[in-house]
Amino acid sequence: MKTLNVDLGERTYPIHIGHGLIDSTLLRSAIKGRQLLLVTNETVAALYLDRVLSNLTMFEVATVILPDGEDHKNIETLDMIFSEALTQRFSRNVTMVALGGGVVGDIVGFAAATYQRGTDFLQIPTTLLSQVDSSVGGKTGVNHRLGKNMIGAFHQPIAVFNDIDVLETLPAREMSAGIAEVIKYGLLGDVAFLSWIEDHLDELMGKECSALSKAIEHSCKIKAEIVARDERESGVRALLNLGHTFGHAIEAHLGYRGCLHGEAVGTGMVLAARVSGIMGLLSESDVTRTVSICQRANLPVRPPKGMTPNDFLEHMAVDKKNIDGRLRLVLMRSLGEAYIEDQAPMAILDDVFQACCH
């Protein structure tokens, strides 16, 4: 097992990476009180709920099983958690445990941030995407039909348990979605890591343990360092949104159905590379390299059929990074060097959308 820390002073917390963590005594020792609300979804419950519960018999445990899917990441689903906590008469000393992917983690984190004005929560992410990205950093929230993650709060977990073994049951499409976020870390700040991903992509797709362990550890290390510098995204943390402004527009356009978050991010990173290329920042070979690695990871590199340039601009207009009505994008000066463009070039955006939309 390896452990990294997200250094936030008195709120510093560990990210554990290893095998068999959901069965470990370390998991039990991370929970401070007696009351525990374990939240998962229908898919993960069938696979891992009984195993986790058998490790937590010394606690007063209640469970909530949410419907699966990004389209259920909303206020109505959030209320299921509040209702169970209140029915059980759980106090603010309850620990909420998120057992699932990014949707479960985001919803549970937001419930923990707001139930009785704040309780502890613990992350047990069960997808590659949530292990390398969404479980770390304290971004919590739910979607609104007009925009992704528009209702939420910053609320850090007390610990993250990345059990590599649970990825064995992850479908290939979910693996690709997680690899999109791994690729993102290389593109935004570590070109050597990007080269390593290219060299080991087949092993990652095949769930080879040593490759997965390195990818998870290095991705979490990059994110932990950025979050420690900028917890609430007032500056450098926004770089972690490379590909996300475009990706969130795709997800909102599709009503959060039919496209995984990582798939949308994959398309978004390609669009960001194409915009950066037209601006003269990336060479044609760098743009091609970005497209190639996303294609090799079985990620879509074009927007969904029927999505128009106006659809993109309408959804991007409500992006959280925008300031005073100005569209802000994360682009690349070079591979491994992302930056925030405060005045997005609308004519270039339109050219890229016209070329890529079909």
Summary of the structure (lengths in Angstrom):
residues: 358
radius of gyration: 19.6
end to end distance: 46.3
largest distance: 60.9
contacts: 1305
relative contact order: 0.11
helix: 53%
strand: 19%
